Amino acid sequence: MISDSLRHEIAEHSCISCGTDIPWQPFFQKKKLKIGFMGGSVTQGYIQQQIAKDPYPFIFRQLLSDQGYSVETICCAAAGMDTMQGNALAQKEILDKSPDLVFLEYGINETTLRHSVLSFESLLRKLLEAENPPIVCIFIVRSQQGYSCESFMRPIAEHYGLPCVCLPSGIGTPLTEGRLNWEDYADAESHPSADGHRLLAECLMYLLEQAKSIPETPQTPCPLPEPWLDAPYRRLQWFPAGTLTQADTDFETVTRDDTYYPLVYRGNADHARFILNIEAKAIVLFFEAHHLPEYGSARVLVDGKEVSHPLINQSVIHCNSIYGWGNAMPLLLVDEEETKAHRVALTPMERNFYLLGIGIVP
């Protein structure tokens, strides 16, 4: 069990910055707050093949409610969700609901490679470039082995002058000194326990408590700086299955009980035609991976040519995977400097192929 004093210590050392020129005082003057959370299984509350009843967004809401605020929480999070998926879903799931504050928790769902940095910064700028942008806080967690994306997320937070909470900075010393056992915080797969979720919520509350003392900033928003690296997918448009009217396809449209992908296209030997002609700078295909035997594969061609990508072999997408559990997988098919006409053709090879939708940067 994590003691109150240790939680406070970790929260204090996890609070990296309240940001620069952040409109905190107008935020605290509101009695009704909308708080958005975007991330992976940690934010979803997944642990031991179930979803915790009280994950940290719920506890955070309760702590704010105890201070007299009326709080609505908006979550866009699922096991395995990365920032490309977050980007595709951000408008409908987050921005259309006009949040006042959004926490981004992708510290263990991304890699430290260039494509992850580009994807993360693209999502970040999509939020910051919105008509009524929320306050955005970068919230970094870590794995049991110490893995996190702190190496680029903290510099990006500093570059944009954003609030940043970094759990590795607070939890490292207590773990090293033996004052905290990892099992008190999370399981071996880095999914927080009930005590762990309480700790995360209090880390975020500590940030807000520090922000309350920051003097009011000018109401005129500061212009965004140039990208830290680049944000080529910030204008990504999401076309979920069932809405791609421009596609020439006989794939079945299947309805499912899924929060983010309630409709999917299913292709197989009986429904084998999917052709999309479209002009775009970037095209991202979203498919579903699963270990169940009904999941198969499909060949994808762009402009009549095979696609080279680490996730596919000789242009064949294998959605049957021992590591899959019904999770969405984004696949960047086209990534160019200029908008060009492209033709995407999908042909099922074996069993069923589930297409969740297409993301397009015009």
N, C-alpha and C positions, 0 to 999 in steps of 0.2 A: 504493500500500500504506500502511496506517495503522501507524505505529510504535508500539512498546509504550508509550513515554513519552506520546505523544499520546492513545492509548486511555485511559491512566490519568488524564490531565488532563480529558478529556471525561467520563469516568465520575465523577470527583470533582465537577465542576460540574453534572452532571445529577442528582446525589443531592440532592433538595430537602429531604426529611425522612424519618426512620425512624418517624414517627408518635408518637402520645401514648398512654401506657398500653397499649402493644402487648405481648402475652405472648411476647416474643422468647426469653427464657431457656428456658422450657419447650420452645419450638420447637427450639432448638439442642441441648437435652439428648436429643432423640430420635435414634436411629441410623437409623431408617427414616422417610423423608420422602415425602409425596405433594405434588407441586407442580402446580397447575392453571394453564393459560394460556388466556385467552379473548381473541379479537380477530379481525383480518381477514387479508389476504394476507401482511402482514409476519410475523405469528406463524405462519401456515401455511408460510411459506418459499417462496412463489410468486415466480418470476422467469423471464422469457423463455419463457413457456408451459410451464414445468415446475416441479416442486416440488424445492427444494434438499434434498440428502441430509442436511445438517447445519444446519438452521435454529437460531436462537438458543435455543429451549427445549432442544434436544439438547445444544448446547455448554454451556449452563448446568448441565444434569444431569451432564455429564462433569466440569465444574469442581467441583461439589459432591461427586461420587464420589471425586475425587482427594483430598478432605479426609476421606475415611473414611465418608461417609454412603452408605446404600443409598437410592437415589432412584428414585421412580416419577413420571413426568410424565404429565399428563392434559391433552390439548389439545382445545379446542372453538374452531376457527378455520377460516375459509374466505375466499376472495376475495369481497369485497363484504359480508361478514357484518357486520351492525350490532347495536346493543344490544337491539333488539326481538327479533331472532332469537336472540341470546345469552340473553335472558330466557326465551324459549320452550324452549330446549334445556338451560338451566342445571341443572335438577333431575336429569335423566337423565344428562347428559354430565359434570357436575361434582359437584354436591352429593351425589348417591347414592354417589359414590366417596370421600367423606370426605377432601377435601384439607386439608393443614395450611396452605397458602399459595396464594393465587390472584392472578395478575397480570391486570389488565384493560388491554388495548391496543386502544383504539378512537379514538385521537387524530386519525386521518385518515379514518375510516370514518363519522364522524358530521358533522352540520352544527353551526353555532353558534346555531341557531334554537331556540326554546322547546321544540318537540316532541322534539328530540334530547336536550336537558337532562333533560326529564321521563323519557324512555326510559332514559337512562344512570343517573339516580338511582334509577329503579325497579329496574333490574338490581342496582345496588350494594346497595340495601336488602334485596333478596331474598337475597343472599349473607350480609349481616350479620345478618339476622333468622333465619337457619337455626338448627336445633336445636343443632348444634355448628358454629358459624360459623368459617370459616377466617380467617387474617390476609389482608386484601385490600390489595393495593398497586396504585395507579393508575400506569400506565406510559404516558407520552405520547411519541409520535413525531411527525415532521413530514414534509411533502412537500418536494420540491426548491424549490418556489416559496415555502416558508415557512409553508404552511397547517398548522394544528393546532387542536385544541379546548382548548388550554391555558387559554384565557380563562375557561372554566367548570370544567374538570377540576381545575386547581390549587386554586381556591377551595373546591371540594367536598371535595378531599382534606384541606385545612386545617380545614374545618368539621367533618368527622368524625374528625379526628385520625389520618388514615391515612398509611402510608408512600407516598411519591411519588417517582418517577424521571421526569425531564422532559428528554428528549434535546435539545429546542430550546435549553435553557439551557446545555448543554454544547457543542453543536456550532456554535452561531452565531458565536462569536468566531474559532475556527480557520478557518471558511469565509470570513469577512470579511477576515481577515488573509492569506489565501492559503496557510495552513499545512495546509489540508485541501481536496482537490478532492471535489466531490460524487460524482463517478464512482468514487472510492475507497470510498465508503459504499454507494451505491445507484444504480439506473438512473433514467431520467427520470420513471418512474411511481412512484418512491419505494420500489421493492422492493430490499431490501438485497442486496449481493453477499456472498461468503463473508467478506470482511473486515468488512463491515457487520454481519453476524450475530455475528461474534466481538465486535465493539464493543458490541452490545446486550447480549450475555450478560455481558460484563465490567461494564457499567453496573449490571446487577442484582446481580452478585456484590459490587460495591463497596458497594451498599446493605446487603447482609447482613454484610459485614465491619464496617461502622459499627455495625450493630445489635448485634453481639456484645458491645460494650462498654457497652451500656445496662443499668443495674441491673434486677434482677428487679422486676416490677410486681405489685400485689395480684392474687390469683387470682380475686377477684370481678369479673366483667366490668362495665364502666361502661355505664349505659343509653345507648341511642342518642339523639343530639340530635334535635330536630325537623328535618324535611327542609330542605335548603338552598333548594330551590324547591318541589318536590312529587314524590311517587313513586306516581302513580295506578295503575301497572301491576305493582307489586311482587308481587301475588298472581295474576299471569297463569298460567293453566293451559293446558297444551299438549295438543291433540288431533290427533295426526298422521293423515294419510290412512289409511283402513282401520279406524280406531277410533271414528269418529263414528257410533255405532250409532243415535243419535237422528235422524240425517239421513234424509230421504226422497229417495233418489237412485238413478239408474241409471248414474251415472258408473262407468267401469271402474276397477278397482284394478290398478295396474301395478307390478310389481317391478323395481327397478333397482339397479345397483351404485353406491350413494351412501351415504357414511358417515352423514349426518344425516337424509336423506329417502329411505330405501330403498323406501318405498311412496308412490305418488302416485295421486290421482284424475285420470283423464283424461276430459274431456267433449268432445263434438263433436256433429255432426248426428244420429248414431245413439244417442248417450248424452247426453241434453240436459236431464235433470231433476236439480236439486240444490236442496233446500229444507231449511232448518234452523230449527226453532222452539226458542228457548232464552231463559232469563232471564239477564241479564248487565248489568254496568255498562259494560263495554268489550268489543268484539269486534274481533279482528284476523284478517284473511284473509291467508294466505301462499300466493303463487303463484310460478311459475317463469317467468323471462324468458329469451328466446334469440333469436338472429338467424336461426336455421334456418327455412326456409319452412313447415315443418309446424306452427309455433306461430301461433296466431291470436288470438282475443279472446273475451270473454264480457261480457254485461250483468249487473250486480249491482243488485238492489233491496233496500232495507231497509224493512220495514213497508210495502211496496208503493210506496215513493218512490225517486226517483233519488238517488244518493249524490254529493255534491260533494267532490272531493278533487283535489289537484294532480296526482296520478298517473293520473287517469282523465278521460275526456272524455265528457260527457253520460251518465255512469254506465256507460260501456264500458271494461273493463280490457283493454288491449292488451299481451299477453305476447310479441308479436313485436317485437323492438327491435334496432336496429343496435348498441346498447350491451350487449345481453344475451349471456351465454355459458353459460346453464344455472344462473344464480344465483337464489337465493331473494329475493323481494320482499315485505315486509310492507305491508299496507294496512289502516289503522285505519278501520273502518266505523262503529263506535259508540263514543262516549266521553261518558259521562254521570255525574252525581253519584250517582244512585240506581239500584238494580237494577230493571230493567223487562223485560217480555216483548218479544222481538223476533223477527221473521221475516226470514231472509236467503234470497234466491232468486238462484241463478246460472243463466244461460241462455247456452250457447255461441253465438257469432255466426258465426264462421268458423274452419275448420280445427280444431286441437286447443287446448284450454285445460287447463293442468296445475295442479291444486290440491294444495298440499303439506300443508295442514292448517289448523286454526283455533285461535287463542288466545283465551281467554275470561277476563275478570276477573269473578267472580261477585258 
